[in-house]
Amino acid sequence: MLYKRNEYFRYTFGKPLEAEFRIVVDDGPGRESRPGDCQLIDISPGGAKLFTKFNISGEHGAVRLRIKFTLLEDPIEVSGVIVWRKPYSGGYMYGYDFDEDAMLEQVIVEELKLRRRSEINVEEVKLD
């Protein structure tokens, strides 16, 4: 699988964004794990970097996850696969590649625009 680090932009959160993940089991429809907590470190329309204390490893290839988070207003749910894993600060950092979905990519871009605008407005209020 080709890693898409050269995408046109990647938004890094000042404070990691709380999210929830579930491991998707391929050997049955709708089978997935109980939810686990994670934090999004950065995001792009095609993937994200996340941190969790859980060691998510696949014995038979790529691990599929479903992640739920809210960038600003609307809850977003994405599916995809882990493309890399590194031990980090008492847990693990993961590269997560979203399944291709043009509509979802657009939602993420729009939510990030709104989030950034709200952050700028908060910064301006603090300066006044």
N, C-alpha and C positions, 0 to 999 in steps of 0.2 A: 504494500500500500504506500502511495506517495504521500509524504507529509507536506501540508500546505502552509508552511510558515511564511511564505511570500505573499499571502493574501493582501488585499489593498489596505486594510487597517486592522488593528488589534487594540481594543480598549482595555486599559489596565485600571482596575479599581483601586482607589486610594486605601480604602478599607475593604478587605475581601467580602464578597457578597454571599450571604447564607443561602444554601440550596439543599435539596434532598435528592438522593439517588436511589435507584433500585436496580439490581442486577437482573437482566432478562435471561431466562433459561430457554434455550432453543428447542428442547425436546417436548414441548407441549404448548398449545395456544394459551396465551394470557398468563403464563407462569413466570413469576418474578419474586425476588426476595422481599423481605420486609424493608422499609425505608431506612436509609442511613444518612447521617448528616455529612455535608461537605461544604467547602467554600470555593467560590469561583474567584480565581486570582486575576484572570483576564479572559476576554471573549472577543470573538470575531464572528461574522455571519456564518462561518463554516466550522467553528470549533471553539474549544475553551481549554484553559489550563485550570485544573482544580486540585484542591488539597483535601485530604481526609486522613483520619487516624487508622482507617481500615486498610488492610493489605488485600487489594483486589487483584488476584492473579488467575489467569486462565491456564488450565492444564492442557487444553486442546485448542489453543489458538486465541484469537481476539475475544475480548470480553465485551458483551453488549450491555449498555446502561441506558436507563431512562432517567433524565434529570428534570426536576421542577425548580423554577426560580422566578423571581419578579424583578425586572430591571427598574421599573418605575411604577407603572399602573397595572398592566395586564399580566396575569400569571402566564408563564411560558413553559411548555413541556417539550423536550427534545429527546430524540433517540439517536444513538450512535455507538461508536466503539472506542475503546482505549487504544491509543497508538504508541504510547510510551509510558514508562513508570520509573520514578527515581525516589529512593528513600530521602526524607526531608524532615528535619526538626520534629522527631517523635511521631512521624506519620509518613505519608507518601504523596508526592506530587505526580499528577497524571496529565498527559496530553489526551484530549478527548475530541474526536472527529465526528461532527454531526452527520447524520444521513442527509443526502442532498434533498433539499426542499426549498424551492425558490420563494414560496409564500412565507415560510418561516424565516428565511434570510431577511426578507423585507421587514417583517415584524421586528426582528432583532435590531436592524438598522434604525428603524423609526423610534423604537423604545430607547435606544442609546442616544439618539439626538435629543429626545425629550429629557432624558436623565441629565445629559450634559448641560442643557439650557437651564434646568432647575438648579444644578450645582453652581452655575455662573451667577444666577439670581441670588442665591444664598450668600455667595462670596461678596457680591455687591452690597447686600444689606449689612453684612458684618463690617464693611469698610465705612459705611455712613455713620 
